[in-house]
Amino acid sequence: MSQRFVRARALHFPELTCSGFDYSEDAVLHIENGYIKRFAPARSFFSDGLEPDVCEHYPNMLLMPGLIDAHVHFPQVEIIASFGDQLLDWLEHYTFPAEAKFADQQYARAAAAEFIELLVAHGTTTAFTYATSHCHSADALFEAAFARSMRLVAGKVLMDRNAPENILDTVATGQADSEYLIKKWHGQGRLGYAVTPRFAGTSSDQQLQSAAELFARYPDTWVQTHLAENLAELAWLQSIVDDFKDYFSIYEQAGLATQRSVFGHCIHLSDRELSRLKETGGIAAFCPSSNLFLGSGLFPLQAIRGEGIPVAIGTDVGAGTSLSMLSTLGDAYRVCQLQNFALDPLEAFYMATLGNAHALHLSDRIGNFCAGKEADFILLNPARNALVAKRIKTSKHIRDELFCYMMMGDDRLVEQTTLLGDIQFQRGAG
């Protein structure tokens, strides 16, 4: 039996609301065989006979559940911070050439291992990830995540039109490759599969319908795609889609509007689309960094939440400019400020942990420190950033500290990352 006792200041959300946060100045997390056995104030453990020297003690750090990235593209790491384009030109000039490199299996394998390492170093313990249109790119990604016991949901991109020939698949090959990957990886370790048409503009009606048929055969998988990200994208779709009603109707008609569908962006939705997204149970992925970087628009968080639509938040690297969920939360705050709404830091950290887990149908496994959950957690060390360390000395509430982390923090604050009870990243090690 493997056991760990981790003692530190600690924060998590035991209930499905940010207002029910649990913060302790001195708490112990007991991990047994990769799962959370108990979480409680240190005094409670010690009164039960636990010897203090058994604990890994980090008195000046903040212990919290691992961060969850709801939308990220692993082949696009190398094109972060590519200058000058908005969405459609950015895809043409940067994304498609970068993804073409993944035709090389060795390149894909090396990139996948590096990507998983980067996620862990940034404090991300679960991610919903797009591969490329090459079957072996998804294969390599699952292989790398499996080796680290990481919880990961991913899919091979389906894309049979309106992209360079060297990265297109077909309806038949896209379905065959996806089914192969589902059978090989879905449910293995902590891995899950997402049927992944890139977006309506790059998948024919036939391919979208094929994707829906695939999901219907494997209903415990997910669907992930993009929706209403950019006004030029909308205008282009209108010009190429027969009998265009609105963007969401394309997915509805194909059978891809489901309770397990994660729609990236959802910025420019009509009232009808918002209503139908709610009725079909789909999930809106908030990608603030990429929306700002590409000039796509401002995610209407209040309106979408007001409709009762589940919201998850993601980095959207490579249009997103950092794999750090801390930086992403800072950009979320900026997006909301531009709409005269101040995003509470407790709400932000709830979104990045239990909120994301709940929206993505994973809250029975991850997201907080409740007994029986998978032991994914991080330690944040304010001493790694001198300005953050100085600023939080004046904090009067955990809310103030969290706000500093999301506005000034990045991966440097991540001291340690644990996946399923095992330390997978230690800053300064090796």
N, C-alpha and C positions, 0 to 999 in steps of 0.2 A: 504494500500500500504506500503510495506516495502522498506526502502531505506538505503543505506550506502554510505558514502563518505570516501575513504581511500586515504590518502596523504603520499607520500614517494618518494624517488628516484625510478625510474621505468624503466623497459626494456621490450619491446616486439617486435615482428616481424609482422608488418602489411601486408607485402607482402610475396609471396612465394619465398623468397631468404634471405639469411643471411645478404647480403649487404644492404638490405633495413631496417635495424634495427632502432628502435625508442627508444632513451635513453633520459631521462629527469632527471635533478638534483632535480626537485621539480614538481611532477605531482599529479593529483587527478584522481581516478577511481570512477565513479558514478555507483552504482549498484541499480537496481530497480526490485523488485520481482524476484530476483535470476538471472537476466540477466544484461549484461553490457549496460548501458544507454549512457555513454560518458567517454572518456579518453582524457585528455588534460593537458597541463601545468597548474600549480596551478594559475598562474596570470590570465589565461583566465577565470577560474571559478570565481575567486574573482572579476574580472572586470564585470562579469555578476551578481554579487550580493550575491554570496555564502559567508556566514560568516565563517571565518577560524575555529572557535571553534566548528562548526558542524562536522568537519573532525576528523576521527581517524588518528592521526598524528604519523608517524614513521620516523623521519628525518634521522636516521642513518642506516636504513634498505633498502634492495632492494626488490621492488615489481615486481613480474613477473608472467606470466601464470603458472598454475599448470603443473607439470612434467608428462609425459606420458610414461608408461612402456609397450613396445610392445610384451614382451615375458617373462612370469613368471609362475612358478608352485607353487600354493598355498599349496599343501600337503608336499612340500619339505623344508619348513622353518626349521624344526627341524634337518635336515641333512646338513645344511650349514657347510662348513669347515670340511667335512669328509675326512679323510686322505688316500692318497696313490694310488688311482685307476684312470685309464682313463675310457672313456665313458662306454663301455660294462660291465666291472667289477663293475664300480660305480653303474650302474643300478641294477645289481644283488645283490651287497652287501649292498647298502644303499637305493636306490630309491624304489625298489619293497617292501622290508620289511616295509618301512615307509608308503607307500601307502596302504598296507594291513590293517593298523590300522583304516582306514577310513570306514571299514565295520561297525564299531560302529557309529550309527547315532549321538549320543550325542557327541562323540569325534569329528566328522566332524563339527557339529554345533559350538562347542567351538573353534576349529581351524579356522573356517571361520571368526568368529567374531574377533578373534585375528589378523588374516591376514589383514583384512580391516583396523583395527586400526593401524597396523604397516605401511601399505601403506600410510595412511594419515599422520602419524607422520614423515614419510620420504619425505613428499612433493609430493607424487604421487597422482594425482587426476583422472587419467584414467589408466586402465590396461587391457591388453589382457592376459588371465589367463587360465591355464590348471587345471582342477580338477583331480579326480581319475576316475577309471572305474566304481565307484559306483554312481548310479544316484543321491542318496541323498547327495553326496559330492558337486555336482554342485548346487543342490537345496539349500543347506545351504549357499553356497557362494553367490548366487543371493539374497537370503533373507537378508544376512548381508549387502551387497552393497546397496540394495534397502532401507534399514533402515537408511542409511547415505546419501541418494540421490547421490550416487557415480555413475559416468559413468564407466561401466565395461562390457567387452566382455569376455565370458567364455564358456567352453564346457566340457562335460563329455568325458573322454578319451575313445576312441575305441581301443580295444586291445584283439584280439581273438587267439593269438598264441605266442609262444616263450617267455613266462613269467610264473611265478608261477600260478597254477590252481586257487588259492584263489583270484586272481585279474583279471582273464580273464572274458570277456563277450563273446557273440556270435554275429554273424551277425544279427540275429533277435532281440535279447535283446538290442544290441547296437543301432540299428535303432529305436526301440520302445521307449527306454529311451530318446534318443536324440530328437525325435519328441515330446514327452511329455514335455520336458524342453523348446523346442522352443515355443510351444503353450502356456505354462505357463508364460514364462519370456521374450521372445524376444519382444522388443518394450515396455515393462513395465518400467515406469519411464525412467531411462537413461541406461537401460540394453540391451545388444545384445548377440546373440548366435553365437558361432563358432563351426562348425562341426569339431571334433578333433580326428582324428586318430593319435596315438602317433608318429609312424613313420612306414615306409614300412616293417621293420623287424618284427614288432609286430602286423600287420594287414594283414590278408590274402587278396588275390586278390578280393575275394568275398566281404570282408568287405570294402575295398577301393571303390569298385564299388557301394556298398550300401550307403556309405558316399556321393559319388558323386550324386547319385539319390536323396538323402535327400537334398543336397544343391540345386539341380535343382528345387525341389519343393518349396524351400524357398530361392530364389536368393538374398534377401537382408540380409541374414546372412553372415557369413564369414567361411572360412576354415583355420585351423591352424594345422601345423605339422612340422616335422623336415626334414632337407635335407642336406646331404653331410657334416656332422659335423666332422667326424673322419675317418682316413684312415683304421683302423681296422674294423670299421662299414661298410665301402665300401667293403672291402674284404669279410666280412661275408655275406653281401647281395649278392655279386657275387656268393657265394657258395650255397645259398638257393633259388635264384630266377631263374626260367627257362628262357632261352633265354635272359639273362641279357644284356641290351644295355648300359644303364647308369642309375644313380639313378633317375634323373628327369623324365625319360621316364616311370617309374613305375607310377608316379602320372599322367602324361599325358595320358597314356593308360587307367587309371581308370576314367578319367574325372575330376580330381581334380586340374588341372592347370588352374586357373581362375584369373581374375582381383582382386578378393577379397580373394585370398589365401595368407596367411602369412607363409613363409617358414623359420623356424628357422635355423640359422647358415650359410649355403651356402658357406662354406669355400673351399671345394674341388670340384669345378665344372669345367667340360670340356668346351671348346669353344662352342661346340654344345649346352650344357646345358645352358650356359649364353645366347646364342642367342634365345633359345626356352623360357627361363624364361622371356626375354624381350618381345618376340612376344606374349606370352600368358598373359602378364600384371601382373604377380605375384610379390609379395613383399618379399624382402630379409630382415630378421630380424638379425641385427648385435648384437651379444651377447659377447662383449669383455671379460668380467670378467670370465665367465664360460669357454671360449675358452682358456684363459691363465691358469685357475685353473686346467682343465682337460688335458692340453697339446694338445688340438685338432688341433691347427693351427691358422693362422692369417687371419682374414677376409679381402679379397681384396677390400677394400672400393673404391679405385680409379677405379679399373677395372669394378666393378659392377655399380658404378655411371656413368662411361664412356659409358656403354651400355645403359644408360637411364632407368635402373631398379630402381623402388622406393625402398628406404632403410628406415627401421625403426630400432630403437635401444631399447634394453631391458636388464634387469638385469639377466634373466635366473636363478634366485634363484630356487632350491638350489645348482646347480653347480656354479652359480654365488655366490659371497661371500658377497654380501650386497644388501639390498633392496633400497639403496640410488642411485638414478639416478646421483647424483653428483659424487659419487665414480665410477660409471659405465662410465661416460664421461672421467674421469681420465684414466681408463683402455683403453678406446677407443684411447686416445692420445698415450698411450704406444704401443698399437698394430700398430698404424700408424707409429710411430717412428721407429719401427722395420722393416718397409718397406720403410724407407727414405722419409716419408711424414709427415709433421707437421700439425695436425688437428687444425685449427683455433678455438679458444674458442667460437667465435660468431657462427661459423658453428655448433659446438657441442651443444650449447644451442638452436639454431634453430632446430636441429634434435630432441632434447628432448621435444620440444613444438610444434610449428606449423609444422615443418617438419614431425614429427611422425603423427600428426593429418591428414596432407595431404596424406601421404603414406597410411594411414589406412582408408581413405574415411570418415574422421570426421571433416575436416577443416571448414565445414559450421557451425559447432556447438561449437568447442573448438579450443584452440591453441594460441589465441592472445586476445588483448583488443578491437577489433573492435566492434562497436555497434551491439547489437542483439545476441552476443555470450553468451553462458552459463558462469556464473561468477565463474570460477574455478581459484584460484590464490594462491600464497604463498608469504610469507615475509621471506627473508633470513637476518639473523642477524650476521654479522661478529664478534660481541663482544662475541658470544658464544664459539669462538675458539680463544684463545689468540695469537697463532702463525699466524692465518689468519688475525686477526685484526692488528697485527704488520706489516705483509707483505703488506697489501693493502694500508697502509699509503703512500707507495712509488708508488702506481699506478698512471699512467699518462693518462690512457684511460680505459673505461669500459671493454675493452678486457683484460687488465691486471687483473682487479678484478675478472672477470669470470674465468680466468685461475687459479687463486688462489683457487676459490671455487671448481673447478673440480679436481685439483691436491691434495688439502689438506682438502677439505671439506667432510662432511658426514651429517647424519641426525641431528647432533647437531646444524647445522646452520639454520635449519628450525624453525623459531619462531612461525609461524602461517600458517595454511592451511584452505582455504575456499572452500567449495563445494556448487555450486549453490547458492552463496550469503551468506551462513551460515558458521560461524566459526566452524570447526569440529575438530581442534586441536590447542591448545595454549600451548606452552612450559611453563612449570612451573605451569600450572593451575591444581587445584585439586589434 
